[in-house]
Amino acid sequence: MLYAGLPTLAFKRFLNTSTKPPSNLQQYVESMTSCASTFPQALIESLEAETRKQFEDAFKMVSIHQAHLIYNLTRMIRPQNVLEIGTFTGMSTLSIAAGTDGNILSIDRDAKPINIARMWLEQAKVADRVIIEEGIALDIIKKLPTGAFAPKFDLVFIDADKGNYINYFNQIMSRSLLSDRGIILVDNVLFRGLVPNAMENNFDPKDKNLIRTARKLHAFNQHVKDDPRVEQIILPLFDGLSIIQRKPKLSCVLPQG
Ligand SMILES: C[S@@+](CC[C@H](N)C(=O)[O-])C[C@H]1O[C@@H](n2cnc3c(N)ncnc32)[C@H](O)[C@@H]1O
């Protein structure tokens, strides 16, 4: 999801200089983004409009530009199996489905946005490849089959309740749900730009709940950084997007000296 308050965070190059990003930067990058032939731009736009019409918390959905990025990353990863945690009305689900001919399992506990997602996936003619499970994500993930013959996920997109991000990550890793080449994308890891200073105590009491969420995300970022099995890179784009993957096999590691 995109927060308008983040433009300076979004472009690290500008953070390292005294240059302010131009005010039309967002407009420029959107207008220069290619109209990809398999990205369902019209459907994504109509889904965004419908979500805004029906949901007061429409801000939860990823922006059209972020949907475009998710579509592009999916095309690069070429996943055969995808796990999405947090469907909402399906902006990211539809973008992922457009970027692969693989199968998607998406989870959300809320029936109303799921119904919208299903309608748009039908219109996009990808509904036969997408299962949306309605329920508590952690319970569903704990019941996913494991073992030598169970399908593993090449792409996982985590975009749900921030307090469970560590639990989602732990389940995925400890139950070997991620394929060797699998990528975990995690949204909101900089949460309104509050995460870097979340552990300070001089915040405005009215921001208490926001700071609590920011602290959970800081704990998640630290948890992943400390995990010797994986590497993460945080992109200061949108609300902060992490890319996590397994460490490469030792034979691929270049000398550090
Ligand atoms: C930020 S929205 C997802 C946005 C979506 N990825 C998109 O592109 O529009 C988060 C969603 O996670 C769902 N959610 C939150 N906690 C959950 C849980 N414990 N189990 C299942 N779904 C959950 C919410 O109902 C909400 O629809």
The ligand as a MOL file (V3000), in Angstrom:
LIG
                    3D

  0  0  0     0  0            999 V3000
M  V30 BEGIN CTAB
M  V30 COUNTS 27 29 0 0 0
M  V30 BEGIN ATOM
M  V30 1 C -3.2460 -4.7860 3.5720 0
M  V30 2 S -4.6070 -5.8040 3.2100 0 CHG=1
M  V30 3 C -4.0620 -6.7480 1.8410 0
M  V30 4 C -4.0010 -5.9260 0.5860 0
M  V30 5 C -3.9010 -6.7440 -0.6800 0
M  V30 6 N -2.6670 -7.5220 -0.7310 0
M  V30 7 C -4.0010 -5.8600 -1.9190 0
M  V30 8 O -3.1410 -5.9290 -2.7710 0
M  V30 9 O -4.9470 -5.1020 -2.0140 0 CHG=-1
M  V30 10 C -4.5250 -6.9540 4.5360 0
M  V30 11 C -5.5910 -8.0610 4.4840 0
M  V30 12 O -5.1850 -9.0480 5.4200 0
M  V30 13 C -6.3370 -9.5910 6.0200 0
M  V30 14 N -5.9200 -10.1560 7.3220 0
M  V30 15 C -5.4430 -9.4770 8.3840 0
M  V30 16 N -5.1500 -10.3340 9.3760 0
M  V30 17 C -5.4370 -11.5800 8.9170 0
M  V30 18 C -5.3320 -12.8850 9.4660 0
M  V30 19 N -4.8590 -13.0830 10.7070 0
M  V30 20 N -5.7140 -13.9300 8.7200 0
M  V30 21 C -6.1780 -13.7560 7.4480 0
M  V30 22 N -6.3010 -12.5370 6.8780 0
M  V30 23 C -5.9280 -11.4690 7.5970 0
M  V30 24 C -7.3120 -8.4350 6.1340 0
M  V30 25 O -8.6530 -8.9290 6.1790 0
M  V30 26 C -6.9850 -7.6130 4.8890 0
M  V30 27 O -7.9080 -7.8880 3.8460 0
M  V30 END ATOM
M  V30 BEGIN BOND
M  V30 1 1 1 2
M  V30 2 1 2 3
M  V30 3 1 2 10
M  V30 4 1 3 4
M  V30 5 1 4 5
M  V30 6 1 5 6
M  V30 7 1 5 7
M  V30 8 2 7 8
M  V30 9 1 7 9
M  V30 10 1 10 11
M  V30 11 1 11 12
M  V30 12 1 11 26
M  V30 13 1 12 13
M  V30 14 1 13 14
M  V30 15 1 13 24
M  V30 16 1 14 15
M  V30 17 1 14 23
M  V30 18 2 15 16
M  V30 19 1 16 17
M  V30 20 1 17 18
M  V30 21 2 17 23
M  V30 22 1 18 19
M  V30 23 2 18 20
M  V30 24 1 20 21
M  V30 25 2 21 22
M  V30 26 1 22 23
M  V30 27 1 24 25
M  V30 28 1 24 26
M  V30 29 1 26 27
M  V30 END BOND
M  V30 END CTAB
M  END
